[in-house]
Amino acid sequence: MDCIFCKIANGEIPSDTVFEDDNFKVILDLSPASKGHMLILPKTHARDITELSEDIAGKAIVLAAKLGKASMAALGATGFNTLANTGESAGQTVFHCHIHVIPRYDDASSIVSWVPGQSDKEVQKETAKKIAECIR
């Protein structure tokens, strides 16, 4: 497999490592959205978050919280975003699951935002039903 994130996670390519254990390597993003922008890289290859085991996914979210909290203490961030892009339409460009932890600062513009839309009660009800039927 020629996966750049597998190579980074397994130490074949050097990186600015923030944290490492048996399951993950956390590196600083080379194209950061803010100072301290980190990527959580599972050491086991999964194309995206839908392919992670429940165990690894759970550990990843706990780790994301610890990293965000650490960025607040170390860098003076006032908040942080956690984000996992899944699929090209969502902005995924490297097809090895990775979770962004993006420190936020009071003087920065919004990194993750959308324009709130209007919902229709019947459409919402039908949408919830369709999604619920596909949960496995």
NORZI-V696470 format. One record per residue. RES is the residue in one small letter. SS is DSSP state (hx for helix, st for strand, lp for the rest). PHI is phi in whole degrees, 0 to 359 (none if undefined). PSI is psi in degrees with one decimal (NA if undefined). Layout:
RES|SS|PHI|PSI ; RES|SS|PHI|PSI
This chain:
m|lp|none|137.9 ; d|lp|249|61.7 ; c|lp|258|118.2 ; i|hx|297|-36.6 ; f|hx|287|-30.6 ; c|hx|297|-42.9 ; k|hx|295|-40.6 ; i|hx|293|-47.8 ; a|hx|299|-30.8 ; n|lp|259|13.1 ; g|lp|81|9.2 ; e|lp|282|-25.7 ; i|lp|238|129.9 ; p|lp|293|153.0 ; s|lp|208|166.0 ; d|lp|274|94.8 ; t|st|275|130.7 ; v|st|263|-36.2 ; f|st|203|148.4 ; e|st|207|139.1 ; d|lp|217|-164.4 ; d|lp|293|-24.9 ; n|lp|257|-26.7 ; f|st|221|153.9 ; k|st|235|132.9 ; v|st|248|125.1 ; i|st|235|161.8 ; l|st|281|137.1 ; d|lp|291|135.5 ; l|lp|286|-17.1 ; s|lp|235|69.6 ; p|lp|289|144.4 ; a|lp|280|-22.4 ; s|lp|201|168.8 ; k|lp|298|127.5 ; g|lp|91|6.9 ; h|lp|301|120.7 ; m|st|244|156.4 ; l|st|238|126.4 ; i|st|269|116.5 ; l|st|250|113.1 ; p|st|296|142.2 ; k|lp|284|-21.0 ; t|lp|266|131.3 ; h|lp|292|131.9 ; a|lp|216|135.3 ; r|lp|300|-42.1 ; d|lp|203|-176.7 ; i|hx|298|-24.5 ; t|hx|289|-17.3 ; e|hx|260|-2.5 ; l|lp|287|146.0 ; s|lp|293|155.2 ; e|hx|300|-36.6 ; d|hx|298|-50.0 ; i|hx|292|-39.8 ; a|hx|299|-42.8 ; g|hx|296|-43.8 ; k|hx|296|-34.5 ; a|hx|295|-41.2 ; i|hx|289|-36.1 ; v|hx|296|-43.0 ; l|hx|296|-41.0 ; a|hx|302|-42.1 ; a|hx|297|-43.0 ; k|hx|296|-41.2 ; l|hx|293|-41.7 ; g|hx|298|-44.4 ; k|hx|298|-41.9 ; a|hx|296|-38.0 ; s|hx|294|-32.5 ; m|hx|292|-42.6 ; a|hx|289|-44.0 ; a|hx|279|-35.3 ; l|hx|247|-4.2 ; g|lp|77|17.5 ; a|lp|297|149.3 ; t|lp|255|-0.4 ; g|st|183|-176.1 ; f|st|199|154.5 ; n|st|253|145.8 ; t|st|243|139.0 ; l|st|207|133.5 ; a|lp|232|109.4 ; n|lp|283|133.1 ; t|lp|232|107.7 ; g|lp|94|153.8 ; e|hx|301|-39.8 ; s|hx|295|-19.2 ; a|hx|265|1.3 ; g|lp|97|8.6 ; q|lp|289|126.5 ; t|lp|243|-22.7 ; v|lp|245|122.7 ; f|lp|265|55.6 ; h|lp|227|122.8 ; c|lp|311|133.2 ; h|st|209|145.6 ; i|st|246|125.6 ; h|st|278|137.0 ; v|st|239|111.9 ; i|st|244|105.8 ; p|st|298|143.2 ; r|st|241|147.4 ; y|lp|232|147.3 ; d|lp|303|-30.3 ; d|lp|269|7.9 ; a|lp|261|151.0 ; s|lp|286|165.7 ; s|lp|296|134.4 ; i|lp|265|-45.0 ; v|lp|244|115.7 ; s|lp|206|165.0 ; w|lp|204|161.7 ; v|lp|271|117.9 ; p|lp|301|133.5 ; g|lp|261|-174.1 ; q|lp|255|143.9 ; s|lp|245|150.3 ; d|lp|252|129.3 ; k|hx|305|-43.6 ; e|hx|290|-40.3 ; v|hx|296|-42.7 ; q|hx|300|-45.2 ; k|hx|299|-45.6 ; e|hx|293|-39.2 ; t|hx|297|-45.8 ; a|hx|300|-41.0 ; k|hx|297|-46.2 ; k|hx|299|-43.5 ; i|hx|293|-45.5 ; a|hx|302|-36.3 ; e|hx|292|-19.6 ; c|hx|258|0.2 ; i|lp|287|129.2 ; r|lp|243|NA
